[in-house]
Amino acid sequence: MEFTGSQTEAINADVGNLLVLACAGSGKTEVIAQRIVNLLSRPDVQPRNIVAFTFTEKAAGELTERVHKRIKERYGEMLGLAEMFIGTIHGYALDLLHSQAPEAFKFNVLNDPQARLFIDKYSAKSGLTATTKCVRGVREPLRRWVHSRLYQQVMAVLREDEVDRHLLRPDLAEAFAAYEQLLNDRNYFDYSAILARAVDYMEDDEGHASARAVQHHIRENVRHVIVDEYQDINPIQERLIRGLTRYGADLCVVGDDDQTIYQWRGSAVTNILTFEDRHPDAKRITLNENFRSSPAVTQLARAAIEEIPASARLGKAMVAAGHQTFDRGDLLALEFSDQLEEARGIADRIETLLGVPFRDDADGPERGLSYADFAVLYRSVRGDAGPLVEEFRRRGIPYIIKGLTQLFDTPEVRAAVACFRYIAGYVDADTVREAWRVADVGCDDRVLDRGMAVLDEATDWDDSRPRDSITLQGVFLRFLEQIGLLEETVPSRGRGGSRGEIVFYNLGRFSTAIGDYEAIYLTIPPRDRFEGFAKWIEFQAPAYYEESDGDNGYARPDAVIIATVHQAKGMQWPAVFIPALRRNTFPMRRAGGLNIFHVIDRALVPNAARYEGGIDDERRLFYVAVTRAQKYLMLSFAPNGKQTGRRSSEFFDAATRNDWVLTRTKDPSDPRRLPPVPKHGTLDVVLSFSDLKYLFECPYSFKLRLLYGFDSPLQKELGYGKSLHDMMAEIHKRAIKGDIADLDEAEALVDRHLNLPFANKAARDQLRPAAIASVRRYLREKGATLHQSEYSEQPVEIHPAPGVTVTGRIDLIRRLDTDEVSIVDFKSSERTQTEDVTLDQLHMYALGYRELTGADADLVEIHNLDKDGRSHRQEVDDTMLNALNPRVAAAGRSLRDNDLPRLDAWCKTCSTCDFAGICRPRE
């Protein structure tokens, strides 16, 4: 593999502090991977000594696979790779808390929509309605539903920025304390609480046991810290990085100040601009070469970003260095009379480019461009994508809108929403039937009658029944089953691929939204839950998912991507469209209306202006949008009929003056058209052992669950099994340090770890004594052998094939009196898996133990913690062990190729699957 001089310098730079300034498309992932591999060649560096942060889980998967591949090429096998951390900062902080701070083991994480729902549900206890805003000198309290997003942002700023909380107004200080207390009482972290708790432990030098454990772990293990996308680090993340390097670890930061696009969420471009001031010994290396984009795209982007004053950016000179060439007409800047004409123009261009020959790699074969090769990037999808969506529907052009904001406008999801509005009494049966007819998913009146019966049953609620006996998710899945909706029976329309795939993709993400709501509201009476959900999904939900992605990267229908520029960060397409280039839209004018500074005194927030954005921030965002394009780029302007949307953007006007750009459309210079073939490439597959369990059990169930996002109905017992695991984890982690728990501690262990977020009082009263009995029974039976514990909750990985990584944690690894090593998995009978699958999983743990230590385990055990539960123990089956790697590799290939079929016939697995009804007719 050949590298440029600057790449080679970054890869081989001596240890010490390093700033790698990486332009868009500069190959920084490969540079980081090669640098990690170089570090591992040093005799004093072990995998556990390296912490590498990426901005997204997707980027982490790509970097992980790249590192493993390069290690194998250079060194062959290397032990202990599972102990090297490659992932997000939030993921590292959570791992740190869940491994080193016993009081945090039981805390579950609320995603952003769930955290906002949590604030709304407990609007008084969370401090929301006790907090005031000041508008034009008038102070008024915040309101439930209306201001919960604003309140959520305020809480994040108070945790993540450098705000002196001692100077807060009394009402805000009390609200902050109330929200913190509520999260603790309910055993939840929101995203910013994860970072805040980890940093508190890193900076606490006063002797708290968990703080000592966290600091000891860092001091003994962390030697090299690498931070990708450093330009988007915020103040608390910077403090976390300082906490990791305070004992002498080297720091390498990689980023580009020109791609700072999250200042409105608190990231501070000053971190990268002043890095060398704060680290005088740091070396700077600049990667100027863009291997992604054509010379035309590169020069247009460079012209845009260089409008930022030189004093406000780090010096660099991006140049095209890849194989993409320029043909006149590749770059267009087109003006349209209105948004409908703009939408038609984009659709026309897509249809013109469909099948145009394209090479993904310099030496690769030509293929015809397909729908998945086009991306339309908006400053705001919610505000501007409507006309284009309608045009795509009219022409039958398949499309996917990233995230969930516009999800609720798709016909199939509007039909699903109608079901819940019917249950709540807001619409009649005819409205529901018409919504499903408009959705055009293959339903006739006969099957809709069966579906309506499910909805009618949900309206006939009897208060004598347990509250969790009927769930939103359960009703949704039963309705889909009764109308006979299957992926392959959805009628195709237009020239796209499987429309059924897109319909199920959208309905699966709707199921995810149901799961978010029900995770917070499962414990309220069903009638209130259904009514509240109907209101939320109709009026509030789109705003809750404004900037969420919602994609795991595995589901890749052959469809045009519609996304915000923020959602497109880190991605690329052969052809990119940037429409709605109007003044006041892109660049967006400084937002009016309520913001955090109507609640927080601006003077308390350092560099407060960054939260509001400015023209330089908009230039950076435009630069990111342009550099997503490999060859074809179409910019467009159309007035939107509003007083503020009549004039073209300065970005559009500047593009029209650029020599590389045409202002009239021109067909591609190559007249040939090849069969459209979407690029699938080598998808980096990173699965947990639990994910793999689903894939082994039934590939199609895995597809519904992991690719499309369908959720299972929640159960009130959820959390009991994990709580028992947490109790076992503390017992064995202490034992490894020589601290042996005794029987008298059983009740304290249970009270510290038992977390049943959905259980009613009767269930809690039943499960707490059962947990105490389980812990006492375990300590009686195993107390004398606890000192034999070698690892507890140990991370392991297996790499059965290129591009496939399976990760997980082994509950316990212990050495017996016979000197045999046994891998133990704790189970509770009612929630155990089928024995065959569990033995598969245990043998995968045995493979992971081999990759961790280079040794082989002798035994695998399933230890049942229930009173009358049966445990299982057997020798490691070499035949099963040797067969697993090919099985996992084949499963990874199936996922990469989207070859995830149903089981051949109805079986026991089908009878217990939550998604059987949308897979095949029941037997």
C-alpha positions, -999 to 999 in steps of 0.1 A, spaced: 0 0 0 14 34 -10 11 65 11 18 101 5 47 118 23 24 135 48 5 103 54 37 84 60 49 111 84 16 109 104 18 71 105 54 70 117 56 101 139 73 95 172 52 91 203 42 124 219 14 148 212 4 151 176 -21 171 156 -31 155 122 -49 181 102 -69 160 77 -88 175 48 -120 159 35 -114 126 17 -77 125 29 -77 88 39 -74 96 76 -91 63 87 -63 43 70 -37 67 86 -51 62 121 -53 24 115 -17 23 104 -6 45 133 -23 21 158 -6 -9 141 28 9 144 22 16 181 15 -21 187 49 -30 173 65 -14 203 74 -39 230 60 -18 258 26 -13 241 -3 -38 246 -37 -35 229 -53 -25 263 -30 6 263 -47 22 233 -79 42 234 -92 55 200 -123 76 197 -144 80 167 -174 102 162 -199 75 153 -203 38 158 -202 33 121 -168 50 119 -157 28 149 -167 -4 130 -147 8 99 -116 17 119 -118 -16 140 -119 -37 109 -91 -17 92 -69 -21 123 -75 -59 126 -69 -64 89 -36 -45 90 -25 -63 121 -31 -96 105 -12 -85 74 18 -74 94 19 -96 125 -4 -125 118 -23 -132 150 -21 -108 180 -36 -116 214 -58 -93 235 -72 -71 207 -106 -71 225 -91 -50 253 -82 -22 229 -110 4 228 -121 18 194 -155 35 197 -173 67 207 -164 88 237 -199 81 251 -193 44 246 -160 45 264 -174 65 293 -202 41 297 -179 11 296 -157 27 322 -188 32 345 -202 -2 339 -169 -19 346 -154 2 374 -183 18 394 -206 -8 409 -233 18 418 -236 26 381 -239 -10 368 -277 -9 369 -281 24 351 -298 22 317 -292 48 290 -320 70 276 -315 80 240 -324 116 232 -361 110 223 -365 88 255 -349 115 276 -372 141 263 -402 119 269 -389 112 304 -387 150 311 -423 154 298 -437 125 318 -421 139 351 -425 175 342 -426 187 378 -401 162 393 -376 169 365 -376 206 372 -391 215 338 -422 234 350 -403 250 378 -378 266 354 -385 300 340 -376 317 307 -373 354 302 -386 369 270 -387 407 265 -383 411 303 -412 389 311 -404 357 331 -427 327 327 -424 290 336 -415 264 309 -444 242 298 -447 205 294 -444 192 258 -439 227 245 -405 234 260 -391 200 269 -365 201 241 -353 235 252 -350 222 288 -331 192 276 -307 214 258 -303 236 289 -295 205 311 -269 194 285 -252 228 285 -251 229 323 -233 196 323 -212 197 292 -200 234 290 -178 253 315 -207 269 333 -202 279 369 -233 264 384 -229 283 417 -239 315 397 -272 301 384 -306 316 392 -321 297 422 -349 283 401 -325 269 375 -301 256 401 -329 238 418 -343 224 386 -309 211 376 -305 193 410 -341 179 406 -333 165 372 -301 149 384 -319 134 414 -347 121 392 -323 104 368 -305 88 398 -337 77 415 -349 60 383 -314 45 375 -310 63 341 -282 81 323 -290 105 295 -261 110 271 -246 140 289 -249 123 323 -227 95 311 -199 119 303 -205 140 335 -204 110 358 -172 96 342 -154 130 343 -165 134 380 -148 102 388 -117 111 368 -113 144 386 -123 133 421 -92 130 442 -109 128 475 -111 91 479 -145 79 465 -141 41 459 -154 42 424 -133 73 416 -102 54 428 -111 24 407 -116 45 376 -84 64 381 -64 32 388 -78 16 357 -67 46 336 -33 49 352 -25 12 348 -38 8 312 -40 39 291 -8 49 273 -20 62 239 -52 82 232 -63 89 196 -92 112 189 -108 114 155 -130 143 144 -114 163 172 -129 195 158 -163 185 171 -152 178 207 -171 198 234 -157 210 268 -167 180 289 -153 157 262 -121 177 263 -120 172 301 -125 135 296 -95 134 272 -75 153 298 -85 127 324 -72 100 302 -39 117 295 -32 131 330 -9 102 339 14 107 309 -5 91 280 3 104 245 -24 123 226 -29 122 189 -58 143 176 -71 140 140 -95 165 125 -103 195 103 -115 228 116 -131 234 83 -155 205 91 -167 218 125 -204 215 121 -217 209 157 -210 242 175 -247 246 179 -246 215 201 -216 228 221 -186 216 202 -158 242 202 -137 248 172 -112 265 195 -102 231 208 -84 223 175 -74 259 167 -56 262 200 -43 226 204 -7 236 197 -10 265 222 -21 241 249 4 214 239 36 233 230 55 201 223 29 189 197 38 183 161 14 192 133 11 172 101 -14 182 74 -30 158 50 -40 180 20 -48 153 -5 -85 145 -12 -88 110 -27 -126 111 -28 -136 139 -50 -129 151 -86 -107 182 -91 -139 202 -98 -156 193 -66 -124 198 -46 -118 233 -60 -155 244 -55 -153 233 -19 -120 250 -14 -132 282 -29 -162 282 -5 -142 275 27 -115 299 20 -140 327 24 -135 322 61 -107 346 72 -73 330 74 -70 341 110 -101 319 119 -88 287 104 -58 265 103 -38 268 70 -42 240 45 -46 236 7 -68 207 -3 -60 192 -37 -76 164 -56 -55 132 -56 -79 105 -65 -90 88 -97 -122 108 -103 -119 130 -134 -138 161 -145 -161 163 -175 -178 195 -184 -213 193 -170 -205 173 -139 -211 204 -117 -243 223 -122 -258 254 -105 -294 256 -116 -321 282 -108 -358 272 -109 -390 292 -108 -404 274 -77 -399 244 -55 -420 221 -77 -399 228 -107 -367 223 -86 -380 189 -75 -387 179 -112 -352 191 -121 -336 169 -95 -357 139 -105 -348 145 -142 -311 146 -133 -313 114 -114 -331 96 -143 -305 110 -167 -276 97 -145 -291 63 -139 -269 37 -155 -241 61 -163 -207 42 -161 -189 48 -129 -157 34 -112 -156 32 -75 -118 25 -76 -91 34 -100 -86 -3 -109 -121 -15 -103 -148 -24 -129 -173 0 -143 -209 -3 -131 -240 16 -138 -251 42 -113 -281 31 -93 -306 49 -71 -285 43 -39 -257 63 -56 -276 96 -53 -280 117 -22 -301 149 -17 -287 170 11 -308 197 27 -300 223 54 -334 212 68 -352 181 55 -383 190 75 -386 224 60 -378 218 24 -380 181 13 -418 179 8 -420 188 -29 -392 164 -38 -407 136 -18 -440 141 -37 -422 141 -71 -403 109 -62 -436 93 -53 -453 104 -85 -425 90 -106 -419 58 -86 -384 68 -77 -374 48 -45 -361 70 -17 -352 68 20 -353 97 43 -325 93 69 -337 97 105 -373 97 116 -384 133 111 -401 128 77 -408 92 85 -442 102 98 -452 116 64 -447 83 45 -481 68 35 -475 35 53 -466 52 86 -495 77 83 -517 45 80 -500 31 112 -506 64 130 -542 62 120 -545 29 139 -535 45 172 -556 76 166 -586 52 161 -579 34 194 -577 68 211 -611 78 196 -598 106 174 -607 91 140 -633 65 128 -628 31 112 -633 45 76 -603 69 82 -581 39 91 -593 19 61 -587 48 37 -552 54 51 -542 18 44 -557 19 9 -536 51 2 -505 33 16 -510 8 -12 -494 -21 6 -517 -48 -7 -545 -48 18 -581 -55 8 -613 -50 28 -613 -86 41 -579 -84 58 -586 -48 70 -617 -62 88 -593 -86 106 -570 -57 115 -598 -35 128 -608 -63 151 -574 -60 168 -578 -23 172 -613 -28 186 -600 -52 211 -575 -26 223 -602 0 228 -622 -25 250 -599 -22 280 -608 -39 313 -591 -23 344 -590 -57 361 -563 -69 337 -526 -62 344 -514 -29 327 -487 -46 308 -510 -73 293 -516 -50 264 -488 -29 248 -486 -4 219 -460 -26 203 -480 -58 207 -511 -42 191 -490 -28 162 -474 -62 154 -508 -81 157 -524 -56 134 -497 -60 108 -501 -98 111 -539 -97 107 -538 -76 76 -513 -102 62 -486 -77 55 -454 -94 43 -424 -78 26 -428 -97 -7 -465 -90 -10 -462 -52 -11 -469 -41 -47 -440 -27 -67 -443 7 -82 -420 25 -106 -386 14 -117 -371 9 -82 -362 -24 -65 -383 -41 -39 -408 -16 -26 -416 -40 2 -381 -35 16 -387 2 18 -421 -2 34 -408 -26 60 -378 -3 66 -402 26 74 -426 5 95 -396 -9 114 -384 26 123 -419 35 133 -417 4 157 -386 20 171 -405 52 179 -432 31 196 -404 15 216 -390 49 227 -424 60 239 -434 28 256 -400 26 274 -411 56 294 -449 52 296 -454 14 299 -463 16 335 -493 40 331 -529 27 324 -533 14 288 -561 38 280 -539 68 290 -509 53 272 -528 48 239 -543 83 241 -510 99 250 -492 80 222 -518 91 196 -513 127 205 -475 124 207 -470 106 174 -493 131 156 -481 164 170 -447 160 188 -428 130 175 -414 145 143 -396 173 163 -382 147 187 -363 130 158 -352 161 140 -315 152 138 -316 115 146 -302 90 121 -320 59 132 -299 37 108 -275 10 118 -258 10 84 -268 -26 75 -301 -19 59 -293 -4 25 -322 -4 1 -315 6 -34 -330 40 -30 -321 77 -32 -310 91 2 -326 123 14 -308 136 45 -296 167 63 -260 177 58 -253 169 94 -266 133 88 -243 130 58 -211 136 78 -186 109 71 -204 96 40 -199 99 2 -219 93 -30 -211 95 -67 -237 121 -72 -249 147 -46 -277 173 -49 -278 204 -26 -312 221 -32 -329 250 -14 -299 273 -16 -319 303 -6 -308 333 14 -320 328 50 -321 290 44 -286 280 35 -268 299 49 -294 298 76 -300 331 93 -295 332 131 -325 315 145 -351 336 162 -375 323 188 -367 307 221 -332 295 228 -311 284 257 -301 320 265 -337 328 274 -332 303 303 -294 305 310 -276 339 315 -255 342 284 -226 357 305 -222 323 323 -214 304 291 -180 308 276 -180 317 238 -218 316 240 -222 328 204 -212 294 190 -245 280 201 -263 304 178 -241 299 147 -229 324 122 -219 327 86 -185 308 91 -204 279 106 -227 278 76 -197 279 53 -182 249 71 -215 231 67 -217 239 30 -181 227 26 -190 194 42 -220 190 19 -200 197 -13 -172 173 -3 -197 144 0 -197 143 -38 -173 121 -57 -180 133 -93 -215 148 -99 -228 177 -80 -260 197 -86 -267 229 -66 -301 245 -70 -321 275 -60 -358 281 -61 -379 307 -43 -402 292 -17 -430 318 -19 -421 334 14 -409 370 18 -376 357 33 -371 330 6 -371 350 -26 -334 355 -32 -306 330 -39 -280 321 -14 -246 337 -15 -233 301 -17 -253 295 -49 -243 328 -64 -206 321 -57 -209 287 -74 -224 303 -105 -192 324 -108 -169 293 -104 -152 282 -137 -159 245 -130 -197 250 -129 -224 252 -156 -256 270 -151 -275 251 -177 -279 214 -176 -258 191 -198 -260 154 -202 -230 132 -192 -203 131 -218 -203 93 -218 -234 82 -239 -233 46 -227 -257 33 -201 -250 1 -180 -274 -19 -159 -278 0 -126 -259 -19 -99 -257 -4 -64 -223 -5 -47 -223 -28 -17 -186 -31 -13 -172 -48 18 -195 -38 46 -178 -39 79 -200 -62 100 -197 -57 138 -221 -79 157 -226 -86 194 -229 -123 204 -266 -116 211 -270 -103 176 -254 -134 163 -278 -155 183 -307 -140 164 -288 -144 131 -282 -181 138 -318 -187 150 -335 -171 120 -318 -148 95 -351 -131 86 -360 -124 122 -325 -108 125 -334 -87 95 -367 -75 110 -351 -68 143 -316 -54 136 -319 -40 100 -354 -27 100 -357 -18 136 -389 -37 147 -390 -39 185 -404 -66 207 -432 -58 232 -418 -48 266 -424 -70 297 -427 -60 333 -399 -85 343 -374 -69 320 -343 -60 339 -343 -89 364 -318 -110 345 -295 -81 340 -297 -72 376 -286 -107 386 -257 -104 362 -247 -71 378 -247 -87 412 -225 -115 400 -202 -90 383 -196 -71 415 -191 -103 435 -164 -116 411 -147 -83 403 -142 -79 441 -130 -115 444 -104 -109 417 -90 -81 439 -91 -103 470 -123 -90 485 -146 -119 491 -183 -112 496 -201 -130 524 -237 -141 529 -245 -110 551 -240 -88 520 -266 -104 499 -294 -79 507 -271 -49 501 -260 -64 468 -295 -68 457 -305 -33 467 -275 -18 450 -282 -36 417 -319 -46 413 -334 -24 386 -369 -33 374 -380 -2 354 -413 -17 342 -424 -38 372 -454 -30 393 -453 -33 431 -465 -69 431 -437 -79 407 -411 -60 427 -423 -76 459 -419 -110 443 -386 -105 425 -366 -88 452 -368 -118 477 -361 -141 447 -330 -121 439 -318 -121 475 -323 -159 477 -304 -164 444 -274 -144 457 -273 -162 491 -276 -195 474 -248 -187 450 -225 -174 478 -232 -206 499 -224 -228 469 -195 -209 454 -182 -187 482 -152 -210 488 -142 -209 452 -146 -172 445 -109 -167 447 -105 -188 416 -122 -160 395 -98 -148 368 -120 -125 347 -154 -110 352 -174 -93 325 -144 -97 302 -146 -82 267 -138 -106 240 -138 -106 202 -136 -130 174 -127 -122 138 -138 -152 117 -134 -135 83 -124 -102 67 -149 -76 75 -166 -96 103 -161 -89 140 -182 -104 168 -179 -87 202 -192 -96 237 -185 -100 273 -179 -133 292 -198 -133 325 -171 -152 343 -138 -171 336 -127 -192 365 -99 -217 372 -111 -249 389 -92 -270 415 -84 -293 387 -65 -264 370 -91 -264 342 -104 -231 329 -142 -228 327 -162 -202 309 -194 -195 328 -226 -178 316 -252 -169 342 -289 -175 333 -323 -173 350 -346 -201 339 -376 -182 326 -354 -160 305 -329 -186 293 -323 -192 256 -327 -226 240 -298 -248 251 -284 -253 216 -281 -216 210 -266 -210 244 -239 -237 238 -232 -220 204 -227 -187 223 -205 -203 250 -183 -218 223 -180 -184 207 -169 -171 241 -143 -200 240 -131 -187 207 -129 -152 222 -110 -165 251 -85 -180 227 -81 -147 209 -77 -129 242 -51 -152 259 -38 -176 232 -50 -205 255 -80 -228 252 -107 -231 278 -115 -266 290 -151 -263 300 -182 -242 293 -210 -238 319 -245 -224 320 -251 -216 357 -288 -212 365 -293 -188 393 -329 -198 400 -340 -220 430 -349 -250 410 -329 -242 379 -307 -268 362 -272 -258 353 -252 -274 325 -215 -281 322 -195 -298 294 -161 -300 280 -154 -276 251 -164 -294 220 -135 -291 195 -158 -301 166 -183 -273 175 -155 -249 181 -139 -255 147 -172 -253 129 -181 -219 145 -157 -197 126 -170 -208 92 -206 -204 104 -200 -169 117 -181 -160 85 -210 -173 64 -235 -153 86 -214 -122 80 -215 -127 42 -252 -132 43 -257 -99 61 -233 -82 37 -252 -96 7 -286 -90 23 -293 -127 19 -314 -132 51 -341 -157 43 -369 -171 64 -365 -206 79 -377 -233 55 -407 -242 76 -426 -233 107 -407 -246 138 -402 -241 175 -382 -209 169 -412 -194 149 -436 -203 177 -417 -180 202 -407 -153 178 -423 -118 183 -422 -112 146 -436 -145 132 -468 -127 122 -450 -104 97 -428 -132 85 -452 -160 74 -486 -173 81 -489 -190 115 -492 -228 117 
